[in-house]
Amino acid sequence: MNEENVKQKAKLGLSPGSLVFTGIQKMSQVDLTLISYSEEEVLISKPASVTEAIQSIQAYKGNSWINIDGLHNVDLIEEICLYLGVHKLTIEDILSVNQRPKIEEYENYLHLVLKMLALEPPDNKITYEQVSFLLKGNVLATFQEKTGDAFEYVRKRISEDKGVIRKKGVDYLLYALLDAIVDYYFVVLENIGEELTQIETELLENPDKNTLNKIHLSRKNLISVRRSIYPLREVVGRLDKIEEPVLSAGLSIYIRDLYDHTLRVMENIEGFRDTVSSLLDLYMNSMSNRMNEIMKVLTIISTIFIPLTFIAGVYGMNFEYMPELQWKLGYFAVWGLMILIFIGMLMYFRKKKWL
């Protein structure tokens, strides 16, 4: 039983809203990053404590994005969420890292949960990380299990004033972060597509048991990816229906574009699932054809030796009166007959294109 399952069992019997971190601690300490921005300026800081972060947010009149890397410090997460006026059940969802992607609209804030995918070098293993979003007023809080994410380009656009992020509210920032996560889905799926192409080439050239293991691994990865992404369509669809004042009216066109990207991701996943099934069928057919070729060769060899065995058996009998036994050339004649039969049968098989 892995550590994550043990922590999940620790919640058994607890009342709703009990704050227990169910994941695996991936960082030694929680890392806070605060980006406060407006159309005129951007301020990036690393608050030493939640109190310092809250004071900076309260003192700034523009938009604020606070990112929390590391969820194992329950008290720290609770302190931030209580400042934002977040319900206990929402805090529980943030700390429970096995959540299904979802969106929840409360009276004064918006809560989203997504799965962020990444490729871990050197073998491009797919890793999964839960990301939670809290949108309230002009503050967006994001909660991640560890450092490293798909948001670097968004941060760069904010710091270098590229695009329209600094000209819009934090609801547009929420869209930009969701879009960054979805865009990285395409990178992961592209890597899966390349692996499937390599497997197909291997199947056509020289398939073996290792090839079957690769097919099953790709199938397992696709199932995990689909489970992590499939609910996203519902999340984005519901996000498009949220009205002011939570989301600005002009954001709807961007959400629809994000929904279109989500559909493309799902179409790619379904296509790859069909490809994996086809590769599995191709492997089975390839193995069956190889076995048929082996059986054909063995059958031909057996067929050739049937008359030869018959002749050898006849002349292997120990009868005293056999005319050929007294013939001086009998031994060579029998050998010649067997060679002629062998050659004749080979020519016949080639004529029938069985060889």
Order of alpha helices (4+ residues) and beta strands (2+ residues): alpha-beta-beta-alpha-beta-alpha-alpha-beta-beta-beta-beta-alpha-alpha-alpha-alpha-alpha-alpha
